[in-house]
Amino acid sequence: MNGDLWKSSELFDLVKALLSLKNDEEARLFLRDLLTEKELREFSMRWKVAQMLDDGVPYTQIESETGLSSTTIARISKWLTTGSGGYQMMLDRFRRR
């Protein structure tokens, strides 16, 4: 990918593909083919950490439950508070369910 990743046609195509998924099963099938098992685990754990941080769970407990390093947890915390707002947007949507 050349240039700015966030403005690339490849990323826009991926976003369009994600938006076209119709249900949980389609999402699981697509993600399974798109990502390695390691990447799936990593992304799943990052999402879990964001939820735990939002619930006020201490870093030590998050580290123990997820196996992620304190550095990764701190990075997720930073993105949660000063990122582009994606984590918070999704957390708000999940909380409304």
LORO-444287 format. One record per residue (C-alpha): residue in three letters; residue number from 1; x, y, z negated. Coordinates in steps of 0.25 Angstrom, whole numbers, plus 5000, padded with zeros to 4 digits. Layout:
BEGIN
<code->ALA, pos->NUM, px->X, py->Y, pz->Z>;
...
REM end
This chain:
BEGIN
<code->MET, pos->1, px->5000, py->5000, pz->5000>;
<code->ASN, pos->2, px->5006, py->5013, pz->5004>;
<code->GLY, pos->3, px->5003, py->5026, pz->4997>;
<code->ASP, pos->4, px->4994, py->5029, pz->4985>;
<code->LEU, pos->5, px->4987, py->5016, pz->4981>;
<code->TRP, pos->6, px->4975, py->5023, pz->4975>;
<code->LYS, pos->7, px->4972, py->5029, pz->4989>;
<code->SER, pos->8, px->4976, py->5016, pz->4997>;
<code->SER, pos->9, px->4966, py->5010, pz->5007>;
<code->GLU, pos->10, px->4970, py->4996, pz->5001>;
<code->LEU, pos->11, px->4965, py->5001, pz->4987>;
<code->PHE, pos->12, px->4952, py->5007, pz->4993>;
<code->ASP, pos->13, px->4950, py->4993, pz->5000>;
<code->LEU, pos->14, px->4952, py->4986, pz->4987>;
<code->VAL, pos->15, px->4942, py->4995, pz->4980>;
<code->LYS, pos->16, px->4932, py->4993, pz->4991>;
<code->ALA, pos->17, px->4933, py->4978, pz->4990>;
<code->LEU, pos->18, px->4931, py->4979, pz->4975>;
<code->LEU, pos->19, px->4919, py->4988, pz->4977>;
<code->SER, pos->20, px->4913, py->4978, pz->4987>;
<code->LEU, pos->21, px->4913, py->4966, pz->4977>;
<code->LYS, pos->22, px->4898, py->4963, pz->4973>;
<code->ASN, pos->23, px->4899, py->4955, pz->4960>;
<code->ASP, pos->24, px->4908, py->4949, pz->4950>;
<code->GLU, pos->25, px->4911, py->4936, pz->4958>;
<code->GLU, pos->26, px->4915, py->4944, pz->4970>;
<code->ALA, pos->27, px->4925, py->4952, pz->4961>;
<code->ARG, pos->28, px->4931, py->4940, pz->4955>;
<code->LEU, pos->29, px->4933, py->4933, pz->4968>;
<code->PHE, pos->30, px->4939, py->4946, pz->4974>;
<code->LEU, pos->31, px->4948, py->4949, pz->4962>;
<code->ARG, pos->32, px->4953, py->4934, pz->4962>;
<code->ASP, pos->33, px->4957, py->4935, pz->4976>;
<code->LEU, pos->34, px->4963, py->4949, pz->4975>;
<code->LEU, pos->35, px->4971, py->4947, pz->4962>;
<code->THR, pos->36, px->4980, py->4937, pz->4956>;
<code->GLU, pos->37, px->4976, py->4930, pz->4943>;
<code->LYS, pos->38, px->4986, py->4938, pz->4936>;
<code->GLU, pos->39, px->4981, py->4951, pz->4941>;
<code->LEU, pos->40, px->4967, py->4947, pz->4938>;
<code->ARG, pos->41, px->4971, py->4944, pz->4924>;
<code->GLU, pos->42, px->4979, py->4957, pz->4923>;
<code->PHE, pos->43, px->4967, py->4966, pz->4928>;
<code->SER, pos->44, px->4957, py->4958, pz->4919>;
<code->MET, pos->45, px->4966, py->4961, pz->4907>;
<code->ARG, pos->46, px->4968, py->4976, pz->4910>;
<code->TRP, pos->47, px->4953, py->4977, pz->4911>;
<code->LYS, pos->48, px->4951, py->4970, pz->4898>;
<code->VAL, pos->49, px->4962, py->4979, pz->4892>;
<code->ALA, pos->50, px->4954, py->4992, pz->4897>;
<code->GLN, pos->51, px->4941, py->4987, pz->4890>;
<code->MET, pos->52, px->4949, py->4983, pz->4877>;
<code->LEU, pos->53, px->4955, py->4997, pz->4877>;
<code->ASP, pos->54, px->4942, py->5004, pz->4879>;
<code->ASP, pos->55, px->4936, py->4996, pz->4867>;
<code->GLY, pos->56, px->4948, py->5001, pz->4858>;
<code->VAL, pos->57, px->4955, py->4987, pz->4857>;
<code->PRO, pos->58, px->4969, py->4989, pz->4852>;
<code->TYR, pos->59, px->4981, py->4987, pz->4861>;
<code->THR, pos->60, px->4986, py->4975, pz->4853>;
<code->GLN, pos->61, px->4973, py->4968, pz->4854>;
<code->ILE, pos->62, px->4972, py->4970, pz->4869>;
<code->GLU, pos->63, px->4986, py->4965, pz->4870>;
<code->SER, pos->64, px->4983, py->4953, pz->4863>;
<code->GLU, pos->65, px->4970, py->4950, pz->4870>;
<code->THR, pos->66, px->4975, py->4953, pz->4884>;
<code->GLY, pos->67, px->4989, py->4949, pz->4884>;
<code->LEU, pos->68, px->4992, py->4963, pz->4891>;
<code->SER, pos->69, px->5004, py->4971, pz->4886>;
<code->SER, pos->70, px->5002, py->4984, pz->4878>;
<code->THR, pos->71, px->5008, py->4991, pz->4890>;
<code->THR, pos->72, px->4997, py->4986, pz->4899>;
<code->ILE, pos->73, px->4987, py->4989, pz->4889>;
<code->ALA, pos->74, px->4992, py->5003, pz->4887>;
<code->ARG, pos->75, px->4992, py->5005, pz->4902>;
<code->ILE, pos->76, px->4978, py->5001, pz->4903>;
<code->SER, pos->77, px->4975, py->5010, pz->4891>;
<code->LYS, pos->78, px->4981, py->5022, pz->4899>;
<code->TRP, pos->79, px->4973, py->5019, pz->4911>;
<code->LEU, pos->80, px->4961, py->5018, pz->4903>;
<code->THR, pos->81, px->4963, py->5032, pz->4897>;
<code->THR, pos->82, px->4970, py->5039, pz->4908>;
<code->GLY, pos->83, px->4968, py->5031, pz->4921>;
<code->SER, pos->84, px->4959, py->5034, pz->4932>;
<code->GLY, pos->85, px->4947, py->5030, pz->4924>;
<code->GLY, pos->86, px->4944, py->5016, pz->4930>;
<code->TYR, pos->87, px->4945, py->5008, pz->4917>;
<code->GLN, pos->88, px->4936, py->5018, pz->4910>;
<code->MET, pos->89, px->4926, py->5018, pz->4921>;
<code->MET, pos->90, px->4925, py->5003, pz->4921>;
<code->LEU, pos->91, px->4925, py->5002, pz->4906>;
<code->ASP, pos->92, px->4913, py->5012, pz->4906>;
<code->ARG, pos->93, px->4906, py->5003, pz->4916>;
<code->PHE, pos->94, px->4908, py->4990, pz->4908>;
<code->ARG, pos->95, px->4904, py->4997, pz->4895>;
<code->ARG, pos->96, px->4890, py->5001, pz->4901>;
<code->ARG, pos->97, px->4887, py->4987, pz->4905>;
REM end
